[in-house]
């Protein structure tokens, strides 16, 4: 590398860092938090990237395949945390990519101004939502990962299909697929709505251990679907039941 190349590289702007010149007033909000942890993103177009997760507590859905049942019952679990307390827990990780997940993060109204604040501060912010809560009020800079519920989830009736009208080019739509029936349902919705033209990626994700991966890939290839087949990377790196990863 030439000396001039080294100099230009060193002058490139750094990713946002916690505690570095914050100047925007933090919103006075509080959220019920289940856990905060630093790991890699296990799914989607950013799979493998370092990410700090804020898992909020509570969800009205009861999906048959839910793998975070410890974060859905509002009657127990979770701790109320102010925006400042959440920030203090995130700061040691010094990560520019933050994802709010759950539970169902959008069932807590106060998550909206907090996500907006992190966007204002220059962070990459994502939210994973179950698809039943209106996403129209989410800051447009936030990456929405909308999980549309297939029939085997037993929550199909609660899908908010209007959410598909709020998708932006950087958003993603996920289908968790437990069977051929789920696959055909997802395929129909994809084709009927030209979903792949509305967002960055349509994700077909088999329920861990429930669907033969090769068979499902065969379905996708046979139908020439414009989707991204994905596995939950973190469940292959760590024990599938391990938390905080």
C-alpha positions in Angstrom: 0.0 0.0 0.0 1.3 3.4 -0.9 1.8 6.0 1.8 -1.0 8.2 0.3 -3.3 5.2 0.5 -2.5 4.7 4.2 -3.2 8.4 4.9 -6.5 8.3 3.1 -7.5 5.2 4.9 -6.7 6.7 8.3 -8.8 9.8 7.5 -11.9 7.8 6.7 -14.8 8.6 9.1 -15.2 6.0 11.9 -18.4 4.2 12.7 -20.4 5.8 15.5 -18.9 5.1 18.9 -20.7 5.2 22.2 -19.7 8.2 24.3 -18.1 10.0 21.3 -19.6 13.4 21.1 -23.2 12.7 21.8 -25.3 15.9 21.5 -28.9 14.9 20.9 -31.1 14.8 24.0 -32.0 11.2 24.8 -35.8 10.5 25.0 -37.3 10.1 28.5 -38.7 6.6 28.0 -38.5 3.3 29.7 -38.8 -0.3 28.2 -39.3 -3.7 29.7 -36.1 -5.5 28.7 -35.5 -9.2 28.8 -31.8 -9.3 27.9 -29.1 -7.3 26.2 -26.2 -9.1 24.5 -23.5 -8.8 21.9 -23.2 -11.4 19.2 -23.3 -11.8 15.5 -26.5 -11.4 13.4 -27.7 -14.9 12.8 -30.2 -14.2 10.0 -31.0 -12.0 7.1 -28.9 -10.0 4.7 -26.5 -9.0 7.5 -25.9 -12.5 8.8 -22.5 -12.9 10.4 -22.1 -9.2 11.2 -21.4 -8.1 14.8 -24.6 -6.8 16.4 -25.8 -5.8 19.8 -29.3 -7.0 20.6 -31.9 -5.4 22.9 -34.5 -8.1 23.5 -37.7 -6.5 24.8 -40.1 -8.5 27.0 -43.7 -9.4 26.2 -45.6 -10.5 23.1 -49.3 -11.2 22.5 -48.5 -13.9 19.9 -48.0 -17.6 20.9 -46.4 -19.0 17.8 -46.2 -22.8 17.9 -42.5 -22.8 17.0 -41.4 -19.8 19.2 -37.8 -20.2 20.3 -37.9 -17.3 22.8 -40.8 -18.3 25.0 -38.9 -16.9 28.0 -39.5 -13.4 26.6 -43.2 -13.4 25.9 -45.2 -13.6 29.2 -45.8 -10.1 30.6 -46.9 -11.5 33.9 -43.3 -12.5 34.8 -39.8 -11.6 33.7 -38.1 -8.6 32.2 -36.9 -5.4 33.9 -38.0 -1.9 33.3 -35.0 0.1 32.1 -34.7 3.8 31.2 -33.2 4.8 27.9 -30.1 5.9 29.8 -29.8 2.6 31.5 -30.1 0.7 28.2 -27.4 3.0 26.7 -25.1 2.2 29.6 -25.4 -1.5 29.0 -24.9 -1.1 25.2 -21.9 1.2 25.5 -19.2 -1.4 26.5 -19.9 -3.3 23.3 -19.0 -0.2 21.2 -21.0 -1.7 18.2 -22.6 0.5 15.5 -25.3 -2.0 14.6 -28.2 -2.3 17.1 -31.2 -4.6 16.7 -34.4 -4.4 18.8 -36.1 -7.8 19.0 -38.3 -9.6 21.4 -40.8 -10.7 22.4 -42.4 -8.1 20.2 -40.6 -4.8 20.4 -43.3 -2.8 18.7 -45.8 -3.6 21.4 -43.9 -1.2 23.6 -44.7 2.4 22.4 -41.5 3.8 23.9 -39.3 1.8 21.5 -40.2 4.2 18.6 -38.5 7.4 19.9 -35.6 5.4 21.2 -34.9 3.8 17.8 -35.3 7.2 16.2 -32.6 8.6 18.7 -30.1 5.9 17.8 -30.7 6.7 14.1 -30.1 10.4 14.8 -26.8 9.4 16.4 -25.7 7.6 13.3 -26.2 4.0 14.3 -27.5 1.3 12.0 -30.8 0.3 13.7 -33.0 -2.8 12.9 -36.2 -4.0 14.5 -37.6 -7.6 14.2 -41.3 -7.6 14.4 -43.9 -10.4 14.3 -46.0 -8.7 11.6 -49.1 -8.0 13.7 -48.3 -4.5 14.9 -48.5 -1.5 12.6 -45.0 -0.7 11.3 -46.1 2.6 9.7 -44.9 4.7 12.7 -41.4 3.2 12.7 -38.7 5.7 11.7 -38.1 5.2 8.0 -34.3 4.9 8.6 -34.9 1.7 10.8 -34.4 -1.6 9.0 -37.7 -3.5 9.5 -37.5 -7.3 9.5 -41.2 -8.3 9.3 -42.0 -11.9 10.2 -45.2 -12.9 8.4 -46.9 -15.8 10.2 -47.5 -18.9 8.2 -50.4 -21.3 9.0 -48.4 -23.7 11.1 -47.6 -20.9 13.5 -51.3 -20.8 14.5 -51.0 -17.0 14.4 -51.8 -16.4 10.7 -55.1 -14.7 11.5 -53.2 -11.9 13.3 -51.0 -10.9 10.4 -51.3 -7.2 9.5 -51.1 -7.3 5.7 -51.1 -3.5 5.5 -47.5 -3.7 6.8 -46.5 -4.8 3.4 -47.5 -1.4 2.1 -44.9 0.2 4.4 -41.9 -1.7 3.2 -38.9 0.2 2.0 -35.9 -0.9 -0.1 -33.8 -1.7 2.9 -36.4 -3.8 4.8 -36.7 -7.6 4.9 -39.7 -10.0 5.1 -39.3 -13.3 6.8 -41.4 -16.5 6.6 -40.7 -19.2 9.2 -41.6 -22.4 7.4 -42.6 -25.6 9.3 -44.1 -27.6 6.4 -44.9 -27.8 2.7 -48.2 -26.1 3.6 -46.3 -23.2 5.1 -44.1 -23.1 2.0 -47.0 -22.9 -0.4 -48.7 -20.2 1.7 -45.6 -18.1 1.7 -45.1 -18.7 -2.0 -48.6 -17.5 -2.8 -48.2 -14.3 -0.7 -44.9 -13.6 -2.3 -46.2 -14.0 -5.9 -49.6 -12.3 -5.3 -48.0 -9.2 -3.8 -44.7 -9.1 -5.8 -43.1 -8.9 -2.4 -39.5 -9.3 -3.7 -39.9 -5.9 -5.5 -40.8 -4.1 -2.3 -37.9 -4.9 0.0 -34.2 -5.9 0.1 -34.9 -9.6 0.6 -37.6 -12.2 1.2 -36.3 -14.7 3.6 -37.5 -18.3 3.7 -36.4 -19.8 7.1 -37.1 -23.4 8.0 -38.1 -24.1 11.6 -34.9 -25.4 13.2 -34.9 -29.2 13.0 -38.5 -29.4 11.6 -38.0 -29.3 7.8 -35.5 -31.1 5.7 -33.2 -28.3 4.4 -32.3 -30.0 1.1 -36.0 -30.7 0.4 -36.9 -27.1 1.0 -34.1 -25.8 -1.2 -35.4 -28.1 -3.9 -38.9 -26.5 -3.6 -37.4 -23.1 -4.0 -35.3 -24.0 -7.0 -38.1 -25.9 -8.7 -40.4 -22.8 -8.4 -37.6 -20.3 -9.3 -38.5 -18.2 -6.3 -36.7 -14.8 -5.8 -36.0 -15.6 -2.1 -33.1 -16.1 0.2 -33.0 -19.4 1.9 -31.6 -19.0 5.3 -30.6 -21.0 8.4 -30.3 -19.6 11.8 -26.5 -19.3 11.9 -26.3 -18.8 15.7 -28.0 -22.2 16.3 -25.2 -24.0 14.5 -22.4 -22.1 16.2 -23.8 -22.4 19.7 -26.2 -24.8 21.4 -29.7 -24.1 19.9 -31.1 -23.6 23.5 -28.3 -21.2 24.5 -29.4 -17.7 25.4 -27.5 -14.4 24.9 -26.1 -15.4 21.6 
